[in-house]
Amino acid sequence: MSARHETRRMTDGGFLRGVFVTGTDTDAGKTVVTAALLRALLRRGVRARAVKPVQTGVPETGLAGDARLYMDAAGEWAASSVSPVAVTLERFRLPVSPHLAAAREGRRLTAADLASAVGDACRDGAFALVEGAGGAAVPLNDDESMLDLMAALDLPVLLVAANRLGAINHALLTLQALRARGLRVAGIVCNALMPSVEEGTDLPPQSGAGARAASDLSEGCVEDIARRLLLRDNVEVLRRQGKAALRELPFMADLAAADALARRAAWNVLADALEPPDFLELPEAAASRPAPRSPASPSGGSANDALLDFDRRHLWHPYTSATNPLPVYEAVAARGTRIRLRDGRELVDGMASWWCAVHGYSHPRLVGALQEQAARMAHVMFGGLTHNPAVRLAERLLPLLPPGLEHVFWADSGSVAVEVALKMALQYQQARGETRRTRFLAPRGGYHGDTFGAMSVCDPVNGMHSLFTGMLTRQIFVERPSCRFDAPFDPACMAAVEAALAEHGPAVAAVILEPVVQGAGGMWFYHPEYLRRLRRLCDQHGVLLVFDEIATGFGRTGRFFAAEWAGVSPDILCIGKALTGGTMTLSAAVATAAVARGISARGGVFMHGPTFMGNPLACAVAGASLDLLLESPWRERVAALEQWLSQGLAPCRALPGVADVRILGGIGVVETQRPVDMARLQAFFVSQGVWIRPFGRLMYLMPPYTVSEEDTRRLTAAVVAAARNYI
């Protein structure tokens, strides 16, 4: 019997289970990938072990070399495990190729001996992550190389390709050599050795108004563009030509130089990038493995999948039936602009998780801020106590707001921020002795949240809360602003609100609306002049002006806040969603000094106090998200996104089922003639590799600002195809 088959029978489970990690070259990132996989498996409950068959340049005893990195990645699981999570089998002090280091000490390495030693190291049935030394063809002796060790172990091979100049050539040649030996390729990991496109400055447009000739660019800019084009192309070529599943690892700063908290955050990011490890044949935890595909299960699992079945029977998703729910898709990981499903499919996210994940997912800055704050203080009540994250966040935020807003009330969600704003307006008017001012005025087509106060100022007829019309406080509604954003302003559009305030002004506490963009109520974009004239009307009638910028704030429309389009400041501003970059729930209602003084006159106090108000975790992440946004070229990114959306959705204008196409900043809307079939259309979008959530008569896109031009084209192409074939 061959050494190959002897090794496969040596564990208690009957066969050695695992994967062999090799690289396109030395320093391709094999150790980092192996360590991140180890962490990913251990936290799944899989008994896994990182095995280094041979390492050079390390002492003969003690924790050193790659094993030290394995243990660091394993973290708390290494400390609690009764069996070792990392082993090094052969060590040599001289830092040269294994065959030279062994010969220097009078020894000869063979593939059979090393394979047998690997089998012995995993005799207890542990899943083996076997990391080679150098590239696939590194010599073991005069006759054998790492390829012979891979063949002897008969494990699937995971190729780590360093994303740099020459990556395509080295990776494709290595894949050819592996397959020529009859080895199974489990997948490819493209390892970023420098910041990715998403994390750096955007590439300038290739054409259009923003395009520039190469002669107009500095030498440094030319080099940066070339590098970014190269890195992007490397990934796409390997994805097409590698003929294997491909994962990307994000660029990480020097792990060795980071402190413990930063390293843990980094390891989590790397492990998340490899989840689910569907290129591995896991020995334990059947739920870890992709289930067989079935039409009955949109996530790709069988109809009897325990998780989806429990979800269907017990979890109530938004805006759906409890007994006959819309299909759901099991997400297992999200990174950058992609969401990964249980069956391994990756979807380009066109929703930014309901418009909040502006930086994409699992950004290491946000993850690190969350973990660092959690280790220090997860939460304390805000009644009678304060803390640095809440104060520092307000310090950063206030200078960015429309002028005059000075007092920040931290809340839990967008709906709660609106409730707070409404209560502020009522208390302010009561404190002034305006006891008749108990109602609110709002344009039709607006959406402000799902709680009762917020519902009362949403569209009462065509909105999603019309069911509750008879139970809600009766407010005053006017027709939505008819003046399109992209058309000349028509003063006649003010007639309805002028008439309403003339008639009901003494009963109105405040006007509330979404500036420039009405969101979930219809994705309608209207002219900024409407806001300027509304501001004057409110002042004239003694009415407060409340702006709901929960959806539009933090750059979505091309301005940091949509109010900037009109140069108008509200009396109260509601913010949320993108405030934390989609990592935590946090919102705020911010008032002028006049509103705050009015409420607090004669000893008055504001009557609201959420339990998790000013949560330190959320405030810390929000501070990191705000810094990240301000440090990024967000204006350029949103401008480019607007151009890509305009170009990509343009074909919809000629389609018979389309009523309108609207683009502003990072928002692209296709309004259809009749309501869409959400379940059918959702399934179609998933089949196209995109995540788009239509509703009513709207298909719209609000992706993360970090989305690439190519991924934007995928999103818009899917919308065009849906409009052509399903509308």
Helices and strands as residue ranges (DSSP letters): H 3-8, E 18-23, H 30-43, E 48-56, H 66-74, H 76-80, E 86-92, H 98-104, H 111-121, E 127-135, H 146-153, E 157-163, H 167-180, E 185-192, G 214-216, H 219-241, E 246-249, G 255-257, H 260-273, G 286-288, H 306-314, E 331-335, E 338-341, E 346-349, H 352-355, H 364-376, H 388-397, G 398-400, E 405-411, H 414-431, E 439-443, H 452-456, G 466-471, E 476-478, G 491-494, H 495-504, G 505-507, E 508-513, E 517-518, E 524-525, H 529-541, E 544-548, G 562-565, E 572-575, G 577-580, E 587-592, H 593-600, G 601-603, H 616-631, H 634-649, G 650-654, E 658-664, E 667-672, H 678-687, E 690-691, E 698-701, H 709-725
